[in-house]
Amino acid sequence: MVVTLARHRLADLTPPLGAAAIVTHDQDLDFIASALADRAEHHDPHLARQDATTLRQDVYVEARQLLDTWKKLAIEQGLTGAPLPYAGEGRALLHLPGDPELKKLPEAYKKFTAARSLRDVEDAVDLWVRSPDNVSLDAVEDHA
C-alpha cells in the first residue's frame, strides 16, 4: 500500500525505474504514514480510545519505517550506479511471495514482498453470465 500510494501521488515515483526518486521526495511522503494511521485509528467505531490511539501510533511507525527502508535501499542501490526498478530481475524494490531472487538480496527487501494482483489475494468465485431477461448465457452457448 505504501509504495502504491507514493507512486500515485508523486510523478517522479511513477515510472518503472522511479523507485530511487524517494531519496529526494522522502519528506513529501509522510502523508502516507499519516493517512494509513488515521484509517487504522478510525476503522472500528467500537474500539476503545486508548486502543485506537495505540493502533494509530503503531501503524504510523510501521509505514514510516517502510518509507525509511525504501529510501535506504535506494541510496545503497544508487551507490552502485544501477537504477532501482520497482519490479524485474535482481535488485528490484518489489517482489512476489516466494521469489527466488529474495534469497540473494539483503533482508530489507523482504519488507517489500506482496501479491500485486487480486487474483493472488482474493478467493476464486463462480461467475454466471445472464442476459437481461435472466437466461443463462452459458446454457445458450452450450447448445449452439
C-alpha contacts under 8 A as a table, 3 or more apart, distances in Angstrom:
res1	aa1	res2	aa2	distance
1	M	4	T	5.10
1	M	5	L	6.09
2	V	5	L	5.36
2	V	6	A	6.27
2	V	32	I	6.54
2	V	33	A	7.89
2	V	63	A	6.85
2	V	66	L	7.57
2	V	67	L	7.55
3	V	6	A	5.12
3	V	7	R	6.13
4	T	7	R	5.20
4	T	8	H	6.22
5	L	8	H	5.23
5	L	9	R	6.08
5	L	32	I	6.82
6	A	9	R	5.16
6	A	10	L	6.12
6	A	13	L	6.80
6	A	29	L	6.58
6	A	32	I	7.35
7	R	10	L	5.73
7	R	11	A	6.90
7	R	12	D	7.89
7	R	13	L	4.92
7	R	14	T	4.57
8	H	11	A	7.18
8	H	13	L	7.89
8	H	14	T	6.57
10	L	13	L	5.57
10	L	14	T	6.70
11	A	14	T	5.14
11	A	15	P	7.72
12	D	15	P	7.01
12	D	18	G	6.20
12	D	21	A	6.21
13	L	18	G	4.63
13	L	19	A	5.69
13	L	20	A	7.71
13	L	21	A	5.79
13	L	22	I	6.97
14	T	18	G	5.95
14	T	19	A	7.86
15	P	18	G	4.85
15	P	19	A	7.88
16	P	19	A	7.43
16	P	85	P	5.73
16	P	86	Y	5.74
16	P	87	A	7.37
17	L	20	A	7.47
17	L	83	P	6.46
17	L	84	L	5.99
17	L	85	P	4.14
17	L	86	Y	6.32
18	G	21	A	5.59
18	G	84	L	7.10
18	G	85	P	6.48
18	G	86	Y	7.40
19	A	22	I	6.24
19	A	74	A	7.07
19	A	84	L	5.59
19	A	85	P	5.85
19	A	86	Y	5.95
19	A	93	L	7.25
20	A	23	V	6.14
20	A	71	K	7.41
20	A	74	A	4.75
20	A	75	I	7.36
20	A	78	G	7.43
20	A	83	P	6.91
20	A	84	L	5.47
20	A	85	P	7.73
21	A	24	T	5.76
21	A	25	H	6.50
21	A	74	A	7.84
22	I	25	H	4.81
22	I	26	D	5.24
22	I	70	W	7.46
22	I	71	K	5.75
22	I	74	A	7.26
23	V	26	D	5.86
23	V	71	K	5.52
23	V	74	A	6.73
23	V	75	I	6.82
25	H	28	D	5.19
25	H	29	L	6.72
26	D	29	L	5.50
26	D	30	D	7.36
26	D	67	L	7.30
26	D	68	D	7.87
26	D	71	K	7.16
27	Q	30	D	5.72
28	D	31	F	7.16
29	L	32	I	5.68
29	L	33	A	7.64
29	L	67	L	7.88
30	D	33	A	5.45
30	D	34	S	6.42
30	D	64	R	7.23
31	F	34	S	4.97
31	F	35	A	5.86
32	I	35	A	5.13
32	I	36	L	6.12
32	I	63	A	7.39
33	A	36	L	5.34
33	A	37	A	6.01
33	A	59	V	7.33
33	A	60	Y	4.90
33	A	61	V	7.52
33	A	62	E	7.97
33	A	63	A	4.98
33	A	64	R	5.71
34	S	37	A	5.08
34	S	38	D	6.04
34	S	60	Y	6.12
35	A	38	D	5.12
35	A	39	R	6.18
36	L	39	R	5.10
36	L	40	A	6.14
36	L	59	V	6.77
36	L	60	Y	6.91
36	L	63	A	7.64
37	A	40	A	5.10
37	A	41	E	6.11
37	A	55	L	7.51
37	A	56	R	4.54
37	A	57	Q	6.79
37	A	58	D	7.77
37	A	59	V	5.10
37	A	60	Y	4.96
38	D	41	E	5.11
38	D	42	H	6.31
38	D	56	R	6.30
39	R	42	H	5.36
39	R	43	H	5.80
40	A	43	H	5.26
40	A	52	A	7.58
40	A	55	L	6.55
40	A	56	R	5.86
40	A	59	V	7.07
41	E	44	D	7.51
41	E	52	A	4.74
41	E	53	T	6.28
41	E	55	L	6.02
41	E	56	R	4.87
42	H	45	P	6.36
42	H	52	A	7.14
44	D	47	L	5.49
47	L	51	D	6.43
47	L	52	A	6.06
48	A	51	D	5.22
48	A	52	A	6.14
49	R	52	A	5.08
49	R	53	T	6.16
50	Q	53	T	5.08
50	Q	54	T	6.14
51	D	54	T	5.07
51	D	55	L	6.04
52	A	55	L	5.05
52	A	56	R	6.10
53	T	56	R	5.04
53	T	57	Q	6.30
54	T	57	Q	5.15
54	T	58	D	6.14
55	L	58	D	5.07
55	L	59	V	6.08
56	R	59	V	5.32
56	R	60	Y	6.09
57	Q	60	Y	5.12
57	Q	61	V	6.16
58	D	61	V	5.23
58	D	62	E	6.17
59	V	62	E	5.08
59	V	63	A	6.08
60	Y	63	A	5.29
60	Y	64	R	6.04
61	V	64	R	5.09
61	V	65	Q	6.02
62	E	65	Q	5.08
62	E	66	L	6.31
63	A	66	L	5.09
63	A	67	L	6.37
64	R	67	L	5.09
64	R	68	D	6.14
65	Q	68	D	4.96
65	Q	69	T	5.99
66	L	69	T	5.08
66	L	70	W	6.05
66	L	111	K	7.41
67	L	70	W	5.06
67	L	71	K	6.20
68	D	71	K	5.07
68	D	72	K	6.18
69	T	72	K	4.99
69	T	73	L	6.16
69	T	108	A	6.92
70	W	73	L	5.18
70	W	74	A	6.18
70	W	93	L	7.74
71	K	74	A	5.02
71	K	75	I	6.19
72	K	75	I	5.14
72	K	76	E	6.18
73	L	76	E	5.10
73	L	77	Q	6.00
73	L	108	A	7.81
74	A	77	Q	5.10
74	A	78	G	5.96
74	A	84	L	6.34
75	I	78	G	4.99
75	I	79	L	6.39
76	E	79	L	5.28
76	E	80	T	7.02
77	Q	80	T	5.38
77	Q	81	G	6.87
77	Q	82	A	6.12
77	Q	83	P	6.76
77	Q	84	L	6.36
77	Q	91	R	7.99
78	G	81	G	5.10
78	G	82	A	5.98
78	G	83	P	6.58
78	G	84	L	7.62
79	L	82	A	7.73
84	L	91	R	6.79
84	L	92	A	5.79
84	L	93	L	6.62
85	P	88	G	7.04
85	P	91	R	7.58
85	P	92	A	4.95
85	P	93	L	6.28
86	Y	92	A	5.26
86	Y	93	L	4.84
86	Y	94	L	5.36
87	A	92	A	4.99
87	A	93	L	6.35
87	A	94	L	5.41
87	A	95	H	6.69
88	G	91	R	7.95
88	G	92	A	5.85
89	E	92	A	6.53
89	E	101	E	7.38
90	G	101	E	6.27
91	R	105	L	7.05
92	A	95	H	7.20
93	L	109	Y	6.57
93	L	112	F	6.47
94	L	109	Y	7.58
94	L	112	F	5.19
94	L	113	T	5.87
94	L	114	A	7.49
95	H	99	D	6.32
95	H	102	L	7.50
95	H	110	K	7.82
95	H	112	F	6.45
95	H	113	T	4.79
95	H	114	A	6.58
96	L	99	D	5.54
96	L	113	T	5.43
96	L	114	A	5.41
96	L	115	A	5.54
96	L	116	R	7.44
97	P	113	T	5.79
97	P	114	A	6.00
97	P	115	A	6.56
98	G	102	L	7.85
99	D	102	L	5.81
100	P	103	K	5.79
100	P	104	K	7.69
101	E	104	K	5.46
101	E	105	L	6.75
102	L	105	L	5.14
102	L	106	P	7.75
102	L	109	Y	7.06
102	L	110	K	6.76
105	L	109	Y	6.60
106	P	109	Y	6.04
106	P	110	K	7.94
107	E	110	K	5.67
107	E	111	K	7.82
108	A	111	K	5.76
108	A	112	F	7.87
109	Y	112	F	5.58
109	Y	113	T	7.38
110	K	113	T	5.45
115	A	118	L	7.83
115	A	120	D	5.81
115	A	121	V	6.69
116	R	120	D	7.12
117	S	120	D	5.28
117	S	121	V	6.86
118	L	121	V	5.07
118	L	122	E	5.48
119	R	122	E	5.74
119	R	123	D	7.70
119	R	124	A	7.80
128	W	136	S	7.19
128	W	138	D	7.53
129	V	136	S	6.02
129	V	137	L	5.61
129	V	138	D	6.63
130	R	133	D	7.68
130	R	134	N	5.33
130	R	135	V	5.28
130	R	136	S	4.41
130	R	137	L	5.15
130	R	138	D	7.79
131	S	134	N	5.18
131	S	135	V	5.28
131	S	136	S	6.51
131	S	137	L	6.32
132	P	135	V	7.47
136	S	139	A	5.40
136	S	140	V	6.66
137	L	140	V	4.98
137	L	141	E	6.20
138	D	141	E	5.19
138	D	142	D	6.13
139	A	142	D	5.07
139	A	143	H	6.56
140	V	143	H	5.49
140	V	144	A	6.44
141	E	144	A	5.10
